[in-house]
Amino acid sequence: MKNYFVGIIFFLFSSFYTHAQIVYIDVNYILNTSEVGKSLNIYIKKIRDENIISYKNIEAKFKEKEKELLAQKNILEKKEFEEKFKILSNEINIYNAEKKSSLNKLNKIKIDNTKKILEILNPIITNYVDKNSISLVVPKKNIIVGKKNLDITDEIVKLLNDKVQSLDF
């Protein structure tokens, strides 16, 4: 009797698991290859490139000021040299703080806009899961090996591209 009971329970659980459909998705791929993701990456790259050019110009000016100050080292009195050096050091520290702040702002822009994309993406995935009777969606980064036909990333990219082309950044 126990064998029959265990067999029936095993049969019920195995039939349940065969009906449960599990798929995986690569969110990073979606964020990098979808139209809205590409537009965000282009926007971030444009700001970063502008900042780099600005940083290089400012850093070149600081190097020039440093060379001038070092050239005057033997001419100036020690106290006057140290005072000018201290002023230059303060300017560099202020510049470094502004540069760090600028990089933090850029990262915040990227994070905030990525959240917006994910807010748009979540209902698309939910709707896809409901329509296709999918039980579980797992991130691809947590998958060691999986059949390619269980990857729904490309379908989600198409659905996202159909819904949104770009955002106002």
C-alpha positions in Angstrom: 0.0 0.0 0.0 2.9 2.4 0.8 4.4 1.7 -2.6 1.2 2.7 -4.4 0.8 5.8 -2.3 4.5 6.9 -3.0 4.0 6.1 -6.7 0.9 8.2 -6.9 2.6 11.2 -5.2 5.6 10.8 -7.4 3.4 10.7 -10.5 1.5 13.9 -9.4 4.6 15.9 -8.7 6.4 14.8 -11.9 3.4 15.8 -14.0 3.3 19.1 -12.2 6.9 19.8 -13.0 6.6 18.9 -16.6 3.9 21.5 -17.0 5.9 24.2 -15.3 7.7 26.2 -17.9 10.9 27.9 -16.8 12.8 30.3 -19.1 15.7 32.7 -18.7 16.4 36.3 -19.7 19.5 38.4 -20.1 18.5 41.9 -18.7 22.0 43.4 -19.4 21.7 42.3 -23.1 18.3 44.0 -23.3 19.6 47.2 -21.7 22.5 47.3 -24.2 20.8 46.2 -27.4 17.3 47.6 -27.3 16.6 50.9 -29.0 15.9 52.7 -25.8 19.0 51.1 -24.2 21.2 52.2 -27.1 19.9 55.7 -26.9 20.7 55.8 -23.2 24.2 54.5 -23.8 24.7 57.1 -26.6 23.5 59.9 -24.3 25.8 58.8 -21.4 28.8 58.4 -23.8 28.2 61.9 -25.2 28.2 63.5 -21.7 31.2 61.4 -20.6 33.2 62.4 -23.7 32.4 66.1 -23.2 33.5 65.8 -19.6 36.7 64.1 -20.6 37.6 66.9 -23.0 36.8 69.5 -20.3 38.9 67.6 -17.7 41.9 67.3 -20.0 41.8 71.1 -20.7 41.6 71.9 -17.0 44.3 69.4 -16.1 46.6 70.8 -18.8 46.1 74.3 -17.3 47.0 73.0 -13.9 50.2 71.4 -15.3 51.1 74.6 -16.9 50.6 76.5 -13.7 52.7 73.9 -11.8 55.5 74.3 -14.4 55.4 78.1 -14.0 55.5 77.8 -10.3 58.4 75.4 -10.3 60.3 77.6 -12.7 59.9 80.5 -10.2 60.9 78.3 -7.2 64.5 79.7 -7.0 63.3 83.3 -7.7 60.5 83.5 -5.2 61.0 83.6 -1.4 60.3 80.3 0.3 57.2 81.7 2.1 55.7 83.2 -1.1 56.4 79.9 -3.1 54.7 77.8 -0.4 51.7 80.2 -0.4 51.4 80.0 -4.2 51.8 76.2 -4.0 49.1 75.9 -1.3 46.8 78.0 -3.5 47.4 75.7 -6.5 46.9 72.6 -4.3 43.6 74.0 -3.1 42.5 74.7 -6.7 43.4 71.1 -7.6 41.5 69.8 -4.7 38.4 71.8 -5.6 38.7 70.6 -9.2 39.0 66.9 -8.0 35.9 67.4 -5.9 34.0 68.9 -8.8 35.1 66.1 -11.1 34.0 63.5 -8.6 30.7 65.2 -8.2 30.3 65.3 -12.0 31.0 61.6 -12.3 28.5 60.9 -9.5 25.8 62.9 -11.3 26.5 61.0 -14.5 26.2 57.7 -12.7 22.9 58.9 -11.1 21.6 59.8 -14.5 22.5 56.4 -15.8 20.9 54.6 -12.8 17.7 56.7 -12.9 17.2 56.2 -16.6 18.0 52.5 -16.3 15.3 52.3 -13.6 12.8 54.0 -16.0 13.6 51.4 -18.7 13.2 48.6 -16.2 9.8 50.0 -15.2 8.8 49.9 -18.8 10.3 46.4 -19.2 8.6 44.8 -16.2 5.0 45.0 -17.6 6.2 43.7 -21.0 7.8 40.7 -19.3 4.8 40.1 -17.1 2.5 40.3 -20.1 4.7 37.9 -22.1 4.8 35.4 -19.2 1.0 35.5 -18.9 0.4 35.0 -22.6 2.9 32.1 -22.9 2.0 30.3 -19.6 5.5 30.6 -18.2 5.9 29.7 -14.6 9.3 31.1 -13.8 11.7 33.6 -15.4 15.3 33.4 -14.2 18.1 35.9 -14.9 20.7 34.5 -17.3 23.6 35.4 -15.1 22.3 32.7 -12.6 22.2 30.0 -15.3 25.2 27.7 -15.8 23.8 25.7 -18.7 20.4 26.0 -20.5 18.8 25.2 -23.8 18.8 28.1 -26.2 15.1 27.7 -26.8 14.5 28.6 -23.1 16.1 32.1 -23.7 13.3 34.7 -24.2 15.7 37.7 -24.4 15.3 38.3 -28.1 11.5 38.3 -28.0 11.5 40.7 -25.1 13.9 43.0 -27.0 11.5 43.0 -29.9 8.5 43.8 -27.7 10.4 46.6 -25.9 11.5 48.1 -29.3 7.9 48.0 -30.4 6.7 49.8 -27.3 9.5 52.4 -26.8 12.2 53.8 -29.1 13.8 56.4 -26.8 13.2 58.3 -23.6 13.7 62.0 -22.8 17.0 62.0 -20.8 
